[in-house]
Amino acid sequence: MTDGALREPTFLVLTALAAGPQHGYGILLDVEQISAGRVRLRAGTLYTALDRLVADDWVAVDREEVVDGRLRRYYRLTDQGAARLATEVDRLRVTTHAAETRLRARTVGGTA
């Protein structure tokens, strides 16, 4: 899945990890914040996505620690994941620009 568009949850998880390593709950909160509350991932969805992203080498386990008797695993974006995220940002920029240009032309042309 390197050429096509990323699914929004994948894009948001990679975006969350671009700021630095985070544990699962931190990623869930960050995704919600990045999407202005529009996307709320469930834990099962997140960990399935993280397993896939680790297998794709876009994300890696950064470290593990025990907090209050529970294992907390931190994930980080790999160089390959950062490159894939950058590719998606560029793709979105191009398509967003095209949409903005056409909307402006529609308004200027009097077809609003």
Contacts in CASP RR format, 6 or more apart in sequence:
PFRMAT RR
TARGET T0000
AUTHOR 0000-0000-0000
METHOD contacts of the structure
MODEL  1
MTDGALREPTFLVLTALAAGPQHGYGILLDVEQISAGRVRLRAGTLYTAL
DRLVADDWVAVDREEVVDGRLRRYYRLTDQGAARLATEVDRLRVTTHAAE
TRLRARTVGGTA
1 56 0 8 1.000
2 84 0 8 1.000
5 88 0 8 1.000
5 91 0 8 1.000
6 14 0 8 1.000
6 84 0 8 1.000
6 88 0 8 1.000
8 35 0 8 1.000
8 39 0 8 1.000
9 31 0 8 1.000
9 39 0 8 1.000
9 41 0 8 1.000
9 45 0 8 1.000
9 49 0 8 1.000
10 49 0 8 1.000
10 53 0 8 1.000
11 85 0 8 1.000
11 88 0 8 1.000
12 31 0 8 1.000
12 34 0 8 1.000
12 35 0 8 1.000
12 39 0 8 1.000
12 41 0 8 1.000
13 27 0 8 1.000
13 31 0 8 1.000
13 41 0 8 1.000
13 46 0 8 1.000
13 49 0 8 1.000
13 50 0 8 1.000
13 53 0 8 1.000
13 59 0 8 1.000
14 53 0 8 1.000
14 58 0 8 1.000
14 59 0 8 1.000
14 77 0 8 1.000
14 81 0 8 1.000
14 84 0 8 1.000
14 85 0 8 1.000
14 88 0 8 1.000
15 31 0 8 1.000
15 34 0 8 1.000
15 85 0 8 1.000
16 22 0 8 1.000
16 26 0 8 1.000
16 27 0 8 1.000
16 30 0 8 1.000
16 31 0 8 1.000
16 34 0 8 1.000
17 27 0 8 1.000
17 59 0 8 1.000
17 75 0 8 1.000
17 76 0 8 1.000
17 77 0 8 1.000
18 77 0 8 1.000
18 82 0 8 1.000
18 85 0 8 1.000
19 30 0 8 1.000
20 76 0 8 1.000
20 77 0 8 1.000
21 62 0 8 1.000
21 63 0 8 1.000
21 74 0 8 1.000
21 75 0 8 1.000
21 76 0 8 1.000
22 30 0 8 1.000
22 74 0 8 1.000
22 75 0 8 1.000
23 72 0 8 1.000
23 73 0 8 1.000
23 74 0 8 1.000
23 75 0 8 1.000
24 43 0 8 1.000
24 46 0 8 1.000
24 47 0 8 1.000
24 50 0 8 1.000
24 73 0 8 1.000
24 75 0 8 1.000
27 41 0 8 1.000
27 46 0 8 1.000
27 50 0 8 1.000
27 75 0 8 1.000
28 40 0 8 1.000
28 41 0 8 1.000
28 43 0 8 1.000
28 46 0 8 1.000
31 39 0 8 1.000
31 40 0 8 1.000
31 41 0 8 1.000
31 46 0 8 1.000
32 39 0 8 1.000
32 40 0 8 1.000
32 41 0 8 1.000
41 49 0 8 1.000
50 59 0 8 1.000
50 75 0 8 1.000
53 59 0 8 1.000
53 81 0 8 1.000
54 60 0 8 1.000
54 61 0 8 1.000
54 75 0 8 1.000
56 80 0 8 1.000
57 78 0 8 1.000
57 80 0 8 1.000
57 81 0 8 1.000
58 77 0 8 1.000
58 78 0 8 1.000
58 80 0 8 1.000
58 81 0 8 1.000
58 84 0 8 1.000
59 75 0 8 1.000
59 76 0 8 1.000
59 77 0 8 1.000
59 78 0 8 1.000
59 81 0 8 1.000
60 75 0 8 1.000
60 76 0 8 1.000
60 78 0 8 1.000
61 73 0 8 1.000
61 74 0 8 1.000
61 75 0 8 1.000
61 76 0 8 1.000
62 74 0 8 1.000
62 75 0 8 1.000
62 76 0 8 1.000
63 73 0 8 1.000
63 74 0 8 1.000
64 71 0 8 1.000
64 72 0 8 1.000
64 73 0 8 1.000
64 74 0 8 1.000
65 71 0 8 1.000
65 72 0 8 1.000
65 74 0 8 1.000
66 72 0 8 1.000
77 85 0 8 1.000
106 112 0 8 1.000
END
